[in-house]
Amino acid sequence: MRYIPNIFLCVKKLVGFTLADLLIVISLVIGSCIAAFSSIALIIEFRQDRKLDFYYKNHRNSKMKLEEDIYECHDQVTRLRTARQEGIKEGMQEGIKEGATQKAINVARNLLIMGLEVNQVAEATELSMEKIIELKKEI
């Protein structure tokens, strides 16, 4: 054990500083390395956070766009259903009107065949005189 302090004295004479000084320098170097690695880790973490923020922002925008598209599709389906129902209703009304007109034409033909006058047939069927005259020419 007596030789260990002598070694430290030899190192001090050769290098110019003691083991304590050497340990302080080593700890400062290690501390500096740790600080540098910590800074690098913080920079990497910051970049990752920015990437995540960018991803979530785009994801949120995509989700909002998807929801808007779904609502738009729902609105279009609703409009199409409404238009279809209105078209069916109008078609039925037109069909009823055409059916009534056709029925009046058939009655007018029959009345003309029975020998009634044009003005009587027009009054009975509520068709125009021109239409009755046209039907009489066909008979």
C-alpha positions in Angstrom: 0.0 0.0 0.0 2.9 2.3 0.5 3.7 2.3 -3.1 0.3 3.6 -4.3 0.8 7.2 -3.0 4.3 7.1 -4.5 2.8 6.3 -7.9 0.5 9.3 -7.6 3.4 11.5 -6.8 5.3 10.2 -9.8 2.3 10.9 -12.0 2.0 14.4 -10.6 5.7 15.1 -11.3 5.5 13.7 -14.8 2.1 15.1 -16.0 1.9 18.1 -13.8 -1.4 17.4 -12.0 -2.7 14.9 -9.5 -5.2 12.1 -9.8 -8.0 14.3 -8.4 -7.3 16.8 -11.1 -7.4 14.0 -13.7 -10.7 12.8 -12.3 -12.1 16.3 -12.4 -11.1 16.7 -16.1 -12.6 13.3 -16.9 -15.8 14.1 -15.1 -16.0 17.4 -17.0 -15.5 15.6 -20.3 -18.1 13.0 -19.5 -20.5 15.8 -18.3 -19.9 17.6 -21.6 -20.6 14.4 -23.6 -23.8 13.8 -21.6 -24.9 17.4 -22.2 -24.2 17.0 -25.9 -26.1 13.7 -26.1 -28.9 15.2 -24.2 -29.1 18.2 -26.6 -29.1 15.8 -29.5 -31.8 13.7 -27.9 -33.9 16.8 -27.3 -33.5 17.9 -30.9 -34.5 14.4 -32.1 -37.5 14.4 -29.8 -38.5 17.9 -30.9 -38.3 16.8 -34.6 -40.4 13.7 -33.8 -42.9 15.9 -32.0 -43.1 18.1 -35.0 -43.6 15.1 -37.3 -46.3 13.7 -35.0 -48.0 17.1 -34.9 -47.9 17.3 -38.7 -49.3 13.7 -38.9 -52.1 14.4 -36.5 -52.9 17.7 -38.1 -53.1 16.0 -41.5 -55.0 13.1 -40.0 -57.5 15.4 -38.4 -57.9 17.3 -41.7 -58.4 14.0 -43.5 -61.0 12.9 -40.9 -62.8 16.2 -41.2 -62.8 16.0 -45.0 -64.1 12.4 -44.8 -66.9 13.5 -42.4 -67.8 16.4 -44.8 -67.9 14.0 -47.7 -70.1 11.6 -45.7 -72.5 14.5 -44.9 -72.5 15.6 -48.5 -73.3 12.1 -49.7 -76.1 11.9 -47.1 -77.5 15.2 -48.4 -77.3 14.0 -52.0 -79.2 10.8 -51.1 -81.8 12.8 -49.3 -82.2 15.2 -52.3 -82.4 12.2 -54.7 -85.1 10.5 -52.6 -87.1 13.8 -52.4 -86.7 14.3 -56.1 -87.8 10.7 -56.8 -90.9 11.1 -54.6 -91.8 14.3 -56.3 -91.3 12.8 -59.7 -93.5 9.8 -58.8 -96.2 12.2 -57.5 -96.0 14.4 -60.6 -96.0 11.3 -62.8 -99.1 10.0 -61.1 -100.9 13.3 -61.5 -99.9 13.4 -65.2 -101.1 9.9 -65.7 -104.4 10.6 -64.0 -104.8 13.7 -66.2 -103.9 11.8 -69.4 -106.2 9.0 -68.4 -109.1 11.4 -67.8 -108.4 13.1 -71.2 -108.3 9.7 -72.9 -111.6 8.7 -71.2 -113.2 12.0 -72.4 -112.0 11.3 -76.0 -113.5 7.7 -75.9 -116.8 9.1 -74.5 -116.8 11.8 -77.2 -116.2 9.1 -80.0 -119.1 7.1 -78.6 -121.4 10.1 -78.4 -120.5 11.1 -82.0 -121.2 7.5 -83.1 -124.6 7.8 -81.4 -125.3 10.8 -83.5 -125.0 13.7 -81.0 -124.1 17.1 -82.4 -120.5 18.5 -82.0 -121.5 21.2 -79.5 -123.4 18.7 -77.4 -120.4 16.4 -77.3 -118.1 19.3 -76.4 -120.4 20.3 -73.6 -120.7 16.8 -72.2 -117.0 15.9 -72.4 -115.5 19.4 -71.7 -113.2 18.8 -74.7 -112.5 21.7 -77.2 -114.6 22.0 -80.3 -111.5 21.6 -82.4 -110.8 18.2 -80.8 -114.4 17.1 -81.3 -114.4 18.1 -85.0 -111.1 16.2 -85.4 -112.6 13.1 -83.8 -115.7 13.4 -86.1 -113.4 13.4 -89.1 -111.7 10.2 -87.9 -115.0 8.4 -87.5 
